[in-house]
Amino acid sequence: MNVLLVGAGGREHALAWKISQSPRLGELHAAPGNPGIAALGACHPLRADDPEALLGLCREAGIELVVVGPEAPLVAGLADHLRHAGIAVFGPGAAAARIEGSKSFAKDIMHAAGVPTAGALDEARAPCVIKADGLAAGKGVFVCRTEEDVADALARARRLGQGIVVEELLEGEEVSLFALCDGEEALPLAPAQDFKRLLDGDEGPNTGGMGSYSPVPGLTAEQAEHLVESVHRPVLRELAARGAPFQGLLYAGLMLTDDGPRVLEFNCRFGDPETQAIVPRLEGDLLEAVASAAAGMLAGVELAAGPEVAVTVVLAASGYPDEPERGVPLEGIADAEAEGVLVFHAGTALRGGSLVSSGGRVLNVTGVGASVAEARERAYRAVDHIEFAGVQYRRDVALRAVHAAA
């Protein structure tokens, strides 16, 4: 099976790494890809938001399955365009992708489906959460505990040029739960937890994510299945009833409160950087599973997670998340990989044969071990080998989980 992977980040590199292990894979192509993905398949300098160019590549390369990584092309209808041309796609059409593209639409779906979520507020008053209604690359959510936070959040949200949604501020453990979906069936993957704030101790601005780990202590496979039954499947049924069946990865951001789980948000694609911690733990054939979902035949497919723990640390550029510096030379990646970790390229490019930064989140280092402490130690030992000017990373990824396990 010839596969086209759309996207250029660490999430896509992790997916490419796992898909490349499938015995069903013929050729792996990526658009646009990155230098890490280029070691696994052919990269093509095509934009993810150019459906005609991507369709041309599919025909030229004999692509049988397209796996779409980022949300923006899904919300814009890339999957519809390719499916109309007879190409199988893992990723929802535009109507179903609104579950991420519009917070207000997602609220409407959840209310209709009876899925518990954060309550909507009529006005922005602390404590609350202010969200941009549309896509914001993970930077459109503002947790406000003071009136000063509210004023700053409203200004930032309005600069995004969108409507806003105001919700109650929930307290509890936050969990990311993914499920592969074929329009009707949902297959849960192992839960993960990510670290959205830039700085240690959950300080600083929200980012696309500065680290992640999987599994989440205290959340068993049986509990994850129960969450999918009460959260994902009702949403799938509601979307299908509205003529918008969801085929792809449905990601629920959950808060496990004292009053039970509440959905904070839905995303229509694999999360980043959670994917980089979930995928290394998968046992079985990811390509077979996503191809089955794209074909509407997920029933009977299994994709279990192994017993290991994975911890991912994001290395970001100076100035991230507002104005990341680009073109900075990167050193030490081979030495990091020699420690036995996975280094996923997120924002990298080749310039004159040398590897440089090309985005805000530059590299993702994933350590795998028998315990969260071991996985974390391996990841940070490898991080110490990587050098580039102005590098930012959190030093407390999964630290609380280590203490909880002690």
C-alpha positions as CSV (number, residue, x, y, z in Angstrom):
1,M,0.0,0.0,0.0
2,N,1.4,3.4,-1.0
3,V,0.8,6.0,1.6
4,L,0.9,9.8,1.6
5,L,1.3,11.5,4.9
6,V,0.3,15.2,4.9
7,G,2.2,17.5,7.3
8,A,5.6,18.5,8.5
9,G,5.8,18.3,12.3
10,G,6.9,16.0,15.1
11,R,3.5,14.3,15.0
12,E,3.9,13.4,11.4
13,H,7.5,12.2,12.0
14,A,6.2,9.9,14.7
15,L,3.4,8.6,12.5
16,A,5.8,8.1,9.6
17,W,8.2,6.2,12.0
18,K,5.4,3.8,13.0
19,I,3.8,3.4,9.6
20,S,7.2,2.6,8.0
21,Q,7.3,-0.5,10.2
22,S,4.2,-2.0,8.6
23,P,4.5,-5.0,6.4
24,R,1.6,-3.6,4.3
25,L,3.6,-0.5,3.4
26,G,4.7,-0.1,-0.2
27,E,6.0,3.4,-0.6
28,L,5.8,6.2,2.0
29,H,5.4,9.7,0.7
30,A,5.1,12.9,2.7
31,A,4.0,16.5,1.8
32,P,5.8,18.5,2.7
33,G,7.5,16.3,5.3
34,N,10.7,17.3,7.1
35,P,14.4,16.0,7.2
36,G,13.5,13.4,9.8
37,I,10.7,12.0,7.6
38,A,12.9,12.1,4.6
39,A,15.0,9.3,6.1
40,L,11.9,7.1,6.0
41,G,10.2,8.1,2.7
42,A,10.0,10.5,-0.2
43,C,9.2,14.1,0.7
44,H,7.6,16.5,-1.7
45,P,7.6,20.3,-1.4
46,L,3.8,20.7,-1.5
47,R,1.7,22.7,0.9
48,A,-0.9,20.9,3.0
49,D,-3.4,23.5,1.9
50,D,-3.0,22.8,-1.8
51,P,-5.6,20.1,-2.5
52,E,-5.1,20.0,-6.3
53,A,-1.3,19.6,-6.0
54,L,-1.8,16.8,-3.4
55,L,-4.3,15.1,-5.7
56,G,-1.8,15.3,-8.5
57,L,0.8,13.7,-6.3
58,C,-1.6,10.9,-5.3
59,R,-2.2,10.1,-9.0
60,E,1.4,10.3,-9.9
61,A,2.7,8.1,-7.1
62,G,-0.2,5.6,-7.0
63,I,-1.3,6.6,-3.5
64,E,-3.8,4.3,-2.0
65,L,-4.2,6.0,1.4
66,V,-3.7,9.6,2.6
67,V,-3.1,10.2,6.3
68,V,-3.7,13.9,7.2
69,G,-1.8,15.2,10.2
70,P,-2.7,18.9,10.8
71,E,-6.1,20.2,11.5
72,A,-6.2,23.2,9.1
73,P,-6.4,21.3,5.9
74,L,-9.0,19.0,7.4
75,V,-11.2,21.9,8.4
76,A,-10.7,23.4,4.9
77,G,-12.0,20.2,3.3
78,L,-8.9,18.4,2.0
79,A,-10.4,14.9,2.9
80,D,-13.5,15.7,0.9
81,H,-11.5,16.7,-2.1
82,L,-9.5,13.6,-2.1
83,R,-12.4,11.2,-1.4
84,H,-14.4,12.8,-4.2
85,A,-11.5,11.7,-6.5
86,G,-11.7,8.1,-5.2
87,I,-8.7,8.2,-2.8
88,A,-9.1,6.7,0.7
89,V,-8.3,9.2,3.5
90,F,-7.7,8.9,7.2
91,G,-9.1,12.2,8.4
92,P,-12.6,13.7,8.6
93,G,-14.4,15.8,6.0
94,A,-15.0,19.4,6.6
95,A,-18.4,19.0,8.1
96,A,-17.1,16.6,10.8
97,A,-13.9,18.5,11.3
98,R,-15.9,21.4,12.6
99,I,-15.8,19.6,15.9
100,E,-12.3,21.3,16.1
101,G,-12.8,24.2,13.7
102,S,-15.6,25.7,15.8
103,K,-15.8,25.6,19.6
104,S,-19.4,26.7,19.5
105,F,-20.3,23.9,17.1
106,A,-18.5,21.4,19.3
107,K,-20.6,22.6,22.3
108,D,-23.8,22.1,20.3
109,I,-22.8,18.6,19.3
110,M,-21.9,17.7,22.9
111,H,-25.1,19.1,24.3
112,A,-27.2,17.2,21.7
113,A,-25.2,14.0,22.4
114,G,-25.4,14.3,26.2
115,V,-21.7,14.5,26.6
116,P,-20.6,16.2,29.8
117,T,-18.5,19.4,29.2
118,A,-17.5,22.6,30.8
119,G,-20.4,25.0,31.4
120,A,-20.8,28.0,29.2
121,L,-20.7,31.5,30.9
122,D,-22.5,34.6,29.7
123,E,-19.6,36.9,30.5
124,A,-15.9,36.8,31.0
125,R,-15.3,37.1,34.7
126,A,-12.6,35.4,36.7
127,P,-12.2,32.5,37.3
128,C,-13.0,31.3,33.7
129,V,-11.5,30.0,30.5
130,I,-11.6,32.1,27.4
131,K,-11.3,30.4,24.0
132,A,-11.0,31.5,20.4
133,D,-13.9,29.9,18.6
134,G,-11.8,28.8,15.6
135,L,-8.4,27.3,14.9
136,A,-5.5,28.9,16.7
137,A,-2.7,26.2,16.5
138,G,-3.1,25.3,20.2
139,K,-2.6,28.9,21.3
140,G,-6.3,30.1,21.5
141,V,-7.1,28.9,25.1
142,F,-6.6,31.2,28.0
143,V,-7.0,30.1,31.6
144,C,-8.0,33.2,33.7
145,R,-7.8,33.2,37.5
146,T,-7.7,37.0,37.9
147,E,-9.5,39.9,36.2
148,E,-6.1,40.9,34.9
149,D,-5.8,37.5,33.2
150,V,-9.3,38.1,31.7
151,A,-8.3,41.5,30.2
152,D,-5.1,40.1,28.7
153,A,-6.9,37.0,27.4
154,L,-9.7,39.0,25.7
155,A,-7.1,41.2,24.0
156,R,-5.1,38.2,22.8
157,A,-8.2,36.3,21.7
158,R,-9.6,39.3,19.7
159,R,-6.2,39.7,18.0
160,L,-6.9,36.3,16.4
161,G,-9.8,37.8,14.6
162,Q,-12.4,35.3,15.8
163,G,-15.4,35.0,18.1
164,I,-14.8,33.9,21.6
165,V,-16.3,31.2,23.9
166,V,-16.3,31.7,27.7
167,E,-16.4,28.6,30.0
168,E,-16.2,27.7,33.6
169,L,-12.8,26.9,34.9
170,L,-12.6,23.2,35.9
171,E,-10.1,21.7,38.3
172,G,-8.7,18.2,38.1
173,E,-6.4,16.0,36.1
174,E,-6.2,16.7,32.4
175,V,-6.0,13.8,30.0
176,S,-5.8,13.5,26.2
177,L,-7.7,10.5,24.9
178,F,-7.5,9.5,21.2
179,A,-9.8,7.1,19.3
180,L,-9.5,5.9,15.8
181,C,-13.0,6.2,14.2
182,D,-14.6,4.8,11.0
183,G,-17.8,6.8,11.1
184,E,-19.5,4.4,13.5
185,E,-16.9,2.4,15.5
186,A,-14.2,3.9,17.8
187,L,-11.0,2.2,18.9
188,P,-9.3,3.9,21.9
189,L,-5.6,4.4,22.1
190,A,-3.6,4.7,25.3
191,P,-4.3,8.0,27.2
192,A,-1.6,10.6,27.5
193,Q,-1.1,13.9,29.3
194,D,0.5,16.9,27.8
195,F,2.1,20.1,29.1
196,K,0.6,23.2,27.4
197,R,2.3,26.0,29.3
198,L,5.8,27.2,28.2
199,L,7.5,27.2,31.6
200,D,8.0,24.8,34.5
201,G,5.2,24.6,37.0
202,D,2.6,25.3,34.4
203,E,3.6,29.0,34.2
204,G,3.9,31.2,31.1
205,P,1.8,31.4,28.0
206,N,-0.1,28.5,26.4
207,T,1.7,26.8,23.6
208,G,1.0,23.9,21.2
209,G,2.5,21.7,23.8
210,M,5.9,21.4,25.5
211,G,5.9,17.7,26.4
212,S,3.8,14.6,27.1
213,Y,3.8,11.2,28.6
214,S,1.8,8.0,28.3
215,P,0.2,6.1,30.0
216,V,-1.5,8.3,32.6
217,P,-1.2,6.9,36.1
218,G,-4.5,5.6,37.5
219,L,-6.3,5.5,34.2
220,T,-6.6,1.9,33.1
221,A,-7.4,0.5,29.7
222,E,-10.9,-0.4,31.0
223,Q,-11.5,3.1,32.2
224,A,-10.3,4.5,28.9
225,E,-12.8,2.3,27.1
226,H,-15.5,3.5,29.4
227,L,-14.6,7.1,28.6
228,V,-14.7,6.4,24.9
229,E,-18.2,4.9,25.3
230,S,-19.5,7.9,27.2
231,V,-17.7,10.6,25.2
232,H,-16.5,9.6,21.7
233,R,-19.2,7.3,20.6
234,P,-22.2,9.6,21.4
235,V,-20.4,12.3,19.4
236,L,-19.9,9.9,16.5
237,R,-23.6,9.1,16.5
238,E,-24.6,12.7,16.6
239,L,-22.3,13.7,13.7
240,A,-23.5,10.7,11.6
241,A,-27.1,11.7,12.3
242,R,-26.3,15.2,10.9
243,G,-24.8,13.7,7.8
244,A,-21.2,14.3,8.8
245,P,-19.7,10.8,9.7
246,F,-16.3,11.1,11.3
247,Q,-13.5,9.0,9.8
248,G,-10.2,9.7,11.4
249,L,-8.7,10.4,14.8
250,L,-11.2,12.0,17.3
251,Y,-9.2,13.5,20.2
252,A,-11.0,14.4,23.4
253,G,-9.3,16.7,25.8
254,L,-10.7,15.7,29.2
255,M,-10.7,17.1,32.7
256,L,-11.1,14.4,35.4
257,T,-13.0,16.4,38.0
258,D,-14.3,15.3,41.4
259,D,-17.8,15.3,39.7
260,G,-16.6,13.1,36.9
261,P,-15.0,13.6,33.5
262,R,-15.8,16.7,31.5
263,V,-14.8,17.4,27.9
264,L,-12.6,20.6,27.5
265,E,-12.3,20.3,23.7
266,F,-12.4,18.0,20.7
267,N,-9.7,17.9,18.0
268,C,-10.1,16.2,14.7
269,R,-6.6,14.8,14.4
270,F,-3.7,13.2,16.3
271,G,-2.5,15.5,19.0
272,D,1.0,17.0,19.1
273,P,3.1,16.2,21.2
274,E,0.9,13.4,22.7
275,T,1.3,11.3,19.5
276,Q,5.1,11.2,20.0
277,A,4.5,9.5,23.4
278,I,1.6,7.2,22.4
279,V,2.9,5.8,19.1
280,P,6.2,4.3,20.5
281,R,4.1,2.2,22.9
282,L,1.8,0.8,20.2
283,E,1.9,-2.9,19.6
284,G,0.6,-4.0,16.2
285,D,0.2,-2.4,12.8
286,L,-0.8,1.3,12.9
287,L,-1.1,1.4,9.1
288,E,-3.5,-1.5,9.1
289,A,-5.7,0.2,11.7
290,V,-5.9,3.6,10.0
291,A,-6.5,2.0,6.7
292,S,-9.4,0.0,8.2
293,A,-10.8,3.2,9.7
294,A,-10.6,5.0,6.4
295,A,-12.4,2.0,4.7
296,G,-15.2,2.1,7.4
297,M,-14.2,-1.4,8.6
298,L,-12.7,-0.9,12.1
299,A,-14.7,-3.6,13.8
300,G,-12.5,-6.4,15.1
301,V,-9.3,-4.3,14.8
302,E,-7.0,-4.2,17.8
303,L,-4.1,-1.8,18.6
304,A,-2.9,-2.4,22.1
305,A,-0.3,-0.4,24.0
306,G,2.7,-2.2,25.5
307,P,3.6,-1.9,29.2
308,E,6.4,0.6,28.7
309,V,6.1,4.3,29.6
310,A,7.1,7.0,27.1
311,V,8.1,10.6,28.0
312,T,8.4,13.3,25.3
313,V,10.3,16.5,25.9
314,V,9.8,19.3,23.3
315,L,12.8,21.5,22.4
316,A,11.5,24.9,21.3
317,A,13.1,27.9,19.6
318,S,14.0,31.2,21.2
319,G,11.0,33.5,21.1
320,Y,8.4,30.7,21.0
321,P,5.4,30.8,21.1
322,D,5.1,34.4,19.8
323,E,8.1,35.0,17.5
324,P,10.3,31.9,17.2
325,E,13.7,32.4,15.8
326,R,14.4,30.4,12.7
327,G,17.6,29.3,10.8
328,V,19.5,28.4,14.0
329,P,22.0,25.5,13.5
330,L,21.2,22.3,15.4
331,E,23.8,20.1,16.9
332,G,24.0,16.8,18.9
333,I,21.0,14.9,17.5
334,A,23.1,11.8,16.6
335,D,24.6,11.8,20.1
336,A,21.1,12.0,21.6
337,E,19.9,9.1,19.5
338,A,22.9,7.1,20.6
339,E,21.3,7.2,24.1
340,G,18.5,4.9,22.7
341,V,15.8,7.6,22.5
342,L,13.7,8.7,19.6
343,V,14.3,12.2,18.2
344,F,11.3,13.4,16.1
345,H,11.9,16.4,13.9
346,A,9.2,19.0,14.4
347,G,10.5,22.3,13.0
348,T,13.7,21.5,11.1
349,A,15.1,22.2,7.6
350,L,18.2,21.6,5.6
351,R,20.1,24.7,4.6
352,G,23.3,24.2,2.6
353,G,23.5,20.6,3.9
354,S,23.2,21.6,7.5
355,L,20.3,21.1,9.8
356,V,18.6,24.3,11.1
357,S,15.5,25.3,13.0
358,S,12.4,26.2,10.9
359,G,9.6,26.5,13.4
360,G,8.6,27.2,17.0
361,R,8.8,23.6,18.3
362,V,12.0,22.2,16.8
363,L,12.7,18.7,18.1
364,N,10.8,16.2,20.3
365,V,12.9,13.7,22.3
366,T,11.1,10.6,23.5
367,G,12.5,8.2,26.1
368,V,10.9,4.8,26.7
369,G,11.4,2.8,29.8
370,A,9.9,0.3,32.3
371,S,8.7,3.2,34.5
372,V,8.0,6.9,34.2
373,A,11.1,7.7,36.1
374,E,13.3,5.6,33.7
375,A,11.6,6.9,30.6
376,R,12.0,10.5,31.9
377,E,15.6,10.0,32.8
378,R,16.5,8.7,29.4
379,A,14.7,11.5,27.6
380,Y,16.4,14.3,29.6
381,R,19.8,12.5,29.4
382,A,19.5,12.7,25.6
383,V,18.2,16.3,25.7
384,D,21.5,17.3,27.3
385,H,23.3,16.3,24.0
386,I,21.3,18.6,21.8
387,E,22.5,22.2,21.4
388,F,21.1,25.2,19.6
389,A,21.1,28.9,20.5
390,G,18.2,30.0,22.6
391,V,16.7,26.5,23.1
392,Q,13.7,26.4,25.5
393,Y,12.4,23.3,27.2
394,R,10.5,22.3,30.3
395,R,12.4,20.4,33.0
396,D,9.4,19.1,34.8
397,V,7.7,17.0,32.1
398,A,6.1,13.9,33.9
399,L,7.9,14.9,37.2
400,R,4.6,14.8,39.1
401,A,3.9,11.4,37.8
402,V,7.3,10.2,39.1
403,H,6.5,11.5,42.5
404,A,3.0,9.9,42.4
405,A,4.5,6.5,41.6
406,A,7.1,6.8,44.3
